[in-house]
Amino acid sequence: MKILGTGSAFPKKTVTNDDLAQVMDTSDEWIRSRTGIERRHIAVEETTTSLAVEAARLAIDRAKVSVLDIDLIICATVSPDYIFPTLACEVQAAVGASRAAAFDIGAGCAGFLFALSTADAYFSTGKFHNALIIGAETLSKMMDWSDRSTCVLFGDGAGAAVVSAEGNQLLSMVQGSDGAGGMALKCNNRPVSNLYRQLGAQNYSYTEMDGSAVYKFAVRTVPMAVSEALEQAKTAVDDVALFILHQANRRIIEAVAKRLRQPLEKFAMNLQEYGNISAASVPALLDQVLREKRVKNGDRIVLAGFGAGLTWGACVLEMQVEE
Ligand code: COA
C-alpha cells in the first residue's frame, strides 16, 4: 500500500472555550487543563457529506489519480447524514468515482485505522487497486448541549487519503475490540417501534460517556497496540519519527508518551484547534503534518486510533514523500 494524497476539511465556524462558557456552566480553564482543547469547528452550513467531499477532492487532486481509477471508497463515520444510503455512496456520486465499490464502516474513533486495514485486505485480493478512504463526522449534532461533560470535547471535520495497492508503506497493522466495555461511550439509535410494538414519538438520542472509563481504556490499550504494531514492523520505538494518535485529549496523549518513554514533541497534536473529531482526527492530522512537511522520506510513523466500541487500531507506515 502507498499513500498517494491526503486532504482535510473543517466547518468555517469556530467556537472557543470562552464562547461555550457564555452559554453553559464551564470555563476555558476547566476544558483546557483537563483536555488541551481550546476551540472546535462546528458545522452550520456544512454536513458530514459536504466535509467528506471537500477532503476527498483535495486528496484526489494531490494524489494525481483519475477518479475513474478509484475502485474502492470506504468511509469511517458514526455521524452520516443518512442511515442509508451510505456516506461513501454520497461521496462517490459527488466526486464522480463511478467505477468504485463504496461502503461505510463504523468503528468509532478508530474508524480510519479500520478503513485503512480494510482497503489493504481488499488490495491483497488483487482485484482492487486505488482506494479513497475517509473519516468524516459532524458530532455536534449528536451532542446533548446541556451535558457539559461531553459536548465541550467534540467537534466536526473530515480527513481523506487516496491509497494505492502499489508500494510497501504499511509495515504492520494491529486492531482489536472490547464489546464488553462498549457502553462506556454510546449513542442510541431509534428503538424498535412498529405496528406491533408502539412506543409513540421518540426523542433523539445523544452521546453518553463514562469519561473516566474511556480514559482508563485509552491509556491502557493504546501503548499496548502501538508496541505490538512496532514489534510486528520490527521497528524500535526510538526509531519512530512521529506519532499520530487519535486526538481525544492531551492528557491521554501525554500518558501514552510517558508509557512509551518518548518525548511529547514526537506526538503531533491539533486537538487544541479541532477538539475530538472521532474518525476524522487521524487522517486530518496526517494531512496536516504532510502539508507542514514534518515527515521526511523514509520516516517511520505510527498512526493509532481508539474509541467507541470499544475499539482500537495502530499501524506503522514507512513514508514516501516528495522532498
Ligand atoms: N466544565 C466544568 N466542569 C465540568 C465540566 C465542564 N465542561 N464537565 C464536567 N464538569 C465537572 C463535573 O460535573 C464534575 O463535578 P463534581 O466533581 O462536582 O461532580 C467534575 O467536573 C469532574 O471533574 P473531574 O473528575 O476532575 O474530571 P476528569 O479529570 O475525570 O476529566 C474528562 C473529565 C471527561 C475530561 C476525562 O474523564 C476524560 O478525558 N476522559 C476521556 C474522554 C474521551 O476522550 N473520550 C473520547 C474518547 S474517543
Boltz pocket constraint, residues with backbone or C-beta under 6 A from the ligand:
constraints:
  - pocket:
      binder: B
      contacts: [[A, 25], [A, 26], [A, 27], [A, 30], [A, 31], [A, 34], [A, 35], [A, 109], [A, 148], [A, 149], [A, 150], [A, 152], [A, 209], [A, 210], [A, 211], [A, 212], [A, 214], [A, 215], [A, 248], [A, 249], [A, 276], [A, 306], [A, 307], [A, 308]]
      max_distance: 6.0
